[in-house]
C-alpha cells in the first residue's frame, strides 16, 4: 500500500467490512466489466472486499481467487460465499504475487489500484497474465481538467436520483459516513493523464474509459 500506514488503512477496511452490501459507484460498473470477460479457468480478484464481485466471477471462471488485506473483509467474504470454487486469502498484493507461481486468465481490480504503486502493480498483473488473458480495472481519479470537473458536476446532480432508485434514499446512511470518513484521508488518486501514461507504458494497447460516477476503467487483453 502506498497511502497511509498499512495498519491504519486495514483498520478502516475492517470497519467498512461491517456495512451492508448495497448499490454504490463501484457496483454500478460491475456489469461493464463483466461484459468484457469470457469463460476462463483461473481468475484473480485483487482487493476483493466481501467477495461480491468474486461471486459474480465464479459464474465465468472455474476457479476464483480473492485477496484482500483486511481479515474482516476476507472472513465475511468466506461466510457469504457458498461455492467451493472461490477461495479467499488475507494477504497484500505484493506478497501474494511474490510467492505464487500461478498465472491467470483474468485479473480484476476494483477500487484498489490507488492503494498500490500503480506502475509496479500493473506491471506485475501483466507478468502474471496468461496469453489472451484479460485485466479489468475500475478505480477513482483526481479531477484535473475542465472536462473532469464538468463530469463531476453532472454526476453530483444525478447521484441522488440513482441513490433513490437503487437504495430508496437520496444519500448514504450515517453508519456509512462514519465508516468511510477516516478512510478517505488515506486515498490519493492519479489524474486521468497520469494513469493513462502508466497504462500506455505498461500495456501499449488497451481500452480506457472515463465513467460518470468518478471512476475510470482499463481493460487490457494480452496478445
C-alpha positions, 0 to 999 in steps of 0.5 A: 500500500502506498497511502497511509500506514498499512495498519491504519488503512486495514483498520478502516477496511475492517470497519467498512467490512461491517456495512451492508452490501448495497448499490454504490459507484463501484457496483454500478460498473460491475456489469461493464466489466463483466461484459468484457470477460469470457469463460476462463479457468483461473481468475484473480480478484485483487482487493476483493472486499466481501467477495461480491464481485468474486461471486459474480466471477465464479459464474465465468471462471472455474476457479476464483481467487480473492485477496484482500488485506483486511481479515474482516473483509476476507472472513465475511467474504468466506461466510457469504460465499457458498461455492467451493470454487472461490477461495479467499486469502488475507494477504497484500498484493505484493506478497501474494504475487511474490510467492505464487507461481500461478498465472491467470486468465483474468485479473480484476481490480476494483477500487484498489489500484490507488492503494498500490504503486500503480506502475509496479502493480500493473506491471506485475498483473501483466507478468502474471497474465496468461496469453489472451488473458484479460485485466479489468480495472475500475478505480477513482481519479483526481479531477484535473481538467475542465472536462473532469470537473464538468463530469463531476458536476453532472454526476453530483446532480444525478447521484441522488436520483440513482441513490433513490432508485437503487437504495430508496434514499437520496444519500448514504446512511450515517453508519456509512459516513462514519465508516468511510470518513477516516478512510478517505484521508488515506486515498490519493488518486492519479489524474486521468493523464497520469494513469493513462501514461502508466497504462500506455507504458505498461500495456501499449494497447488497451481500452480506457474509459472515463465513467460518470460516477468518478471512476475510470476503467482499463481493460487490457487483453494480452496478445 
